[in-house]
Amino acid sequence: MTTEGFDRSRLCYLDAASVAGPFPTCADVDVWNDVDGKIGQLDGIVLDAETRHVHYLVVATGGTFRRRRYLLPFRPARID
């Protein structure tokens, strides 16, 4: 995926609870990598509002007091 010439002003955030997918809601879906295991929970997605293509996953880590969010470039994923 290339971002050259891409208009970032069209990007918008969509909360995971509002995302339709293979589950009734995508809120609290665990996000894992193949190397280290669980990296957090899906908090939302960042997509192009015009084309509706997903560009990033927003992954939340930590607890109530040390909660952090990270942007991960969207890549094809396996759902277990």
CYANA upper distance limits for C-alpha pairs under 8 A (distance plus 0.5 A):
 10 ARG  CA     48 ASP  CA      5.91
 10 ARG  CA     49 ALA  CA      6.10
 10 ARG  CA     50 GLU  CA      7.25
 11 LEU  CA     46 VAL  CA      6.81
 11 LEU  CA     47 LEU  CA      5.84
 11 LEU  CA     48 ASP  CA      5.03
 11 LEU  CA     49 ALA  CA      6.42
 12 CYS  CA     46 VAL  CA      5.97
 12 CYS  CA     47 LEU  CA      6.06
 12 CYS  CA     48 ASP  CA      6.91
 12 CYS  CA     49 ALA  CA      6.69
 13 TYR  CA     44 GLY  CA      7.35
 13 TYR  CA     45 ILE  CA      6.28
 13 TYR  CA     46 VAL  CA      5.04
 13 TYR  CA     47 LEU  CA      7.09
 14 LEU  CA     18 SER  CA      7.22
 14 LEU  CA     19 VAL  CA      7.65
 14 LEU  CA     44 GLY  CA      6.00
 14 LEU  CA     45 ILE  CA      5.86
 14 LEU  CA     46 VAL  CA      6.80
 14 LEU  CA     47 LEU  CA      8.16
 15 ASP  CA     19 VAL  CA      7.33
 15 ASP  CA     27 ALA  CA      8.43
 15 ASP  CA     43 ASP  CA      6.79
 15 ASP  CA     44 GLY  CA      4.78
 15 ASP  CA     45 ILE  CA      7.13
 16 ALA  CA     25 THR  CA      7.65
 16 ALA  CA     26 CYS  CA      5.57
 16 ALA  CA     27 ALA  CA      5.22
 16 ALA  CA     28 ASP  CA      8.38
 16 ALA  CA     42 LEU  CA      6.96
 16 ALA  CA     43 ASP  CA      5.74
 16 ALA  CA     44 GLY  CA      4.58
 16 ALA  CA     45 ILE  CA      7.28
 17 ALA  CA     25 THR  CA      5.94
 17 ALA  CA     26 CYS  CA      6.15
 17 ALA  CA     27 ALA  CA      5.14
 17 ALA  CA     44 GLY  CA      8.21
 18 SER  CA     25 THR  CA      7.50
 18 SER  CA     26 CYS  CA      8.05
 19 VAL  CA     25 THR  CA      6.89
 19 VAL  CA     26 CYS  CA      6.39
 19 VAL  CA     44 GLY  CA      8.31
 20 ALA  CA     24 PRO  CA      7.39
 20 ALA  CA     25 THR  CA      6.60
 20 ALA  CA     26 CYS  CA      7.33
 21 GLY  CA     25 THR  CA      7.44
 21 GLY  CA     26 CYS  CA      7.19
 26 CYS  CA     42 LEU  CA      7.57
 27 ALA  CA     41 GLN  CA      8.37
 27 ALA  CA     42 LEU  CA      6.83
 27 ALA  CA     43 ASP  CA      7.00
 27 ALA  CA     44 GLY  CA      8.32
 28 ASP  CA     41 GLN  CA      5.97
 28 ASP  CA     42 LEU  CA      6.46
 28 ASP  CA     43 ASP  CA      7.69
 29 VAL  CA     41 GLN  CA      5.93
 29 VAL  CA     42 LEU  CA      5.89
 30 ASP  CA     38 LYS  CA      7.41
 30 ASP  CA     39 ILE  CA      8.30
 30 ASP  CA     40 GLY  CA      6.43
 30 ASP  CA     41 GLN  CA      4.89
 30 ASP  CA     42 LEU  CA      6.74
 31 VAL  CA     38 LYS  CA      6.38
 31 VAL  CA     39 ILE  CA      6.31
 31 VAL  CA     40 GLY  CA      5.89
 31 VAL  CA     41 GLN  CA      5.85
 31 VAL  CA     42 LEU  CA      6.76
 31 VAL  CA     59 VAL  CA      7.86
 32 TRP  CA     36 ASP  CA      8.32
 32 TRP  CA     37 GLY  CA      5.69
 32 TRP  CA     38 LYS  CA      4.65
 32 TRP  CA     39 ILE  CA      5.91
 32 TRP  CA     40 GLY  CA      7.70
 33 ASN  CA     37 GLY  CA      5.87
 33 ASN  CA     38 LYS  CA      6.96
 33 ASN  CA     39 ILE  CA      7.42
 39 ILE  CA     59 VAL  CA      8.35
 39 ILE  CA     61 THR  CA      7.45
 40 GLY  CA     59 VAL  CA      6.31
 40 GLY  CA     60 ALA  CA      5.88
 40 GLY  CA     61 THR  CA      5.18
 40 GLY  CA     62 GLY  CA      8.16
 41 GLN  CA     59 VAL  CA      5.95
 41 GLN  CA     60 ALA  CA      5.78
 41 GLN  CA     61 THR  CA      7.12
 42 LEU  CA     57 LEU  CA      7.61
 42 LEU  CA     58 VAL  CA      6.61
 42 LEU  CA     59 VAL  CA      5.25
 42 LEU  CA     60 ALA  CA      6.82
 43 ASP  CA     57 LEU  CA      8.31
 43 ASP  CA     58 VAL  CA      5.82
 43 ASP  CA     59 VAL  CA      5.80
 43 ASP  CA     60 ALA  CA      6.19
 43 ASP  CA     69 ARG  CA      8.36
 44 GLY  CA     57 LEU  CA      6.72
 44 GLY  CA     58 VAL  CA      5.44
 44 GLY  CA     59 VAL  CA      7.63
 45 ILE  CA     54 VAL  CA      7.35
 45 ILE  CA     55 HIS  CA      8.20
 45 ILE  CA     56 TYR  CA      6.30
 45 ILE  CA     57 LEU  CA      5.09
 45 ILE  CA     58 VAL  CA      5.94
 46 VAL  CA     54 VAL  CA      6.56
 46 VAL  CA     55 HIS  CA      6.34
 46 VAL  CA     56 TYR  CA      5.54
 46 VAL  CA     57 LEU  CA      6.82
 46 VAL  CA     58 VAL  CA      7.71
 47 LEU  CA     52 ARG  CA      6.44
 47 LEU  CA     53 HIS  CA      6.01
 47 LEU  CA     54 VAL  CA      4.75
 47 LEU  CA     55 HIS  CA      5.85
 47 LEU  CA     56 TYR  CA      7.43
 48 ASP  CA     52 ARG  CA      5.59
 48 ASP  CA     53 HIS  CA      5.95
 48 ASP  CA     54 VAL  CA      7.04
 48 ASP  CA     55 HIS  CA      7.69
 49 ALA  CA     53 HIS  CA      8.28
 54 VAL  CA     74 PHE  CA      7.14
 55 HIS  CA     73 PRO  CA      6.58
 55 HIS  CA     74 PHE  CA      5.80
 56 TYR  CA     71 LEU  CA      6.44
 56 TYR  CA     72 LEU  CA      5.84
 56 TYR  CA     73 PRO  CA      4.99
 56 TYR  CA     74 PHE  CA      5.19
 57 LEU  CA     71 LEU  CA      6.19
 57 LEU  CA     72 LEU  CA      5.65
 57 LEU  CA     73 PRO  CA      6.89
 57 LEU  CA     74 PHE  CA      6.38
 58 VAL  CA     69 ARG  CA      6.88
 58 VAL  CA     70 TYR  CA      6.12
 58 VAL  CA     71 LEU  CA      5.33
 58 VAL  CA     72 LEU  CA      6.97
 59 VAL  CA     69 ARG  CA      5.98
 59 VAL  CA     70 TYR  CA      5.74
 59 VAL  CA     71 LEU  CA      6.96
 59 VAL  CA     72 LEU  CA      7.79
 60 ALA  CA     67 ARG  CA      7.21
 60 ALA  CA     68 ARG  CA      6.10
 60 ALA  CA     69 ARG  CA      4.90
 60 ALA  CA     70 TYR  CA      6.98
 61 THR  CA     67 ARG  CA      6.16
 61 THR  CA     68 ARG  CA      5.86
 61 THR  CA     69 ARG  CA      6.85
 62 GLY  CA     66 ARG  CA      5.89
 62 GLY  CA     67 ARG  CA      5.04
 62 GLY  CA     68 ARG  CA      6.86
 63 GLY  CA     67 ARG  CA      5.73
